[in-house]
Amino acid sequence: ASGGSGGSLSGTTTATASSGVATFSGLSYNTATTITLTYSNSGLTSATQSLTVNVGSAVKLGVSTAAGGASGGVAFTTQPVVTVQDQGGNTVTASSDVVTVAASGGSGGSLSGTTTATASSGVATFSGLSYNTATTITLTYSKSG
């Protein structure tokens, strides 16, 4: 496969012809884009096909901007941004899922601010988050539904 933007073709990329027909199965491309498939065999003229790969169903979340600049009790200077993604890591722009953040670890304390964000075009942006104790925490994101 050629074209596209940084993706890769996976699956069995060779097939043995039977009665002049080669059938490929299990092929996938991990980036939503338009690609060109080239079919070739030594001694034969190659054939090409243009194919548009669409974004898949929402299956995971990805952190596109990590929270940062944390001081006990003060809003993070960088608020987290989370994307709803398909299996290939593409943002599912049709998603309006609700994403929730929770804090774990550290020694006491609690996460404050707006702990839910509704995705717009697959992007959930949090605001006003802070942690009231100076400690190390892990933020975990989950989506409803």
SULPE-V947568 format. One line per field, one symbol per residue. ss: DSSP state (A for helix, B for strand, O for the rest). psi: psi as a letter, one per 30 degrees, with the letter a starting at -180 (. if undefined). burial: 1 if it has 9 or more other C-alpha atoms within 8 Angstrom, else 0. Layout:
ss->???
psi->???
burial->???
This chain:
ss->OBBOOOOOBBOOOOOOOBOOBOOOOOOBBOOOBBBBBBBOOOOOOOBBBBBBBOOOOOOBBBBBBOOBOOBOOBOOOBOOBBBBBOOOOOBOOOOOOBBBBBBBOOOOOOBBOOOBBBOBOOBBBOOOOBBOOOOOOBBBBBBOO
psi->klaaigakklajgkkkkkhgkkkklgklkgkjaklkkkklkkflklklkkkkjlkalkflkkjfjkklhkkjfkkkfjkkkkkklaeggkkjffkhlkkkklklaajallklajgkkkkjhgkjklkgklkgkjlklkkkklkk.
burial->0001000011010000000000010010111111111100000000000000101101001110111101110111011111111110111110111111111000000011011111111111110111111000000010100
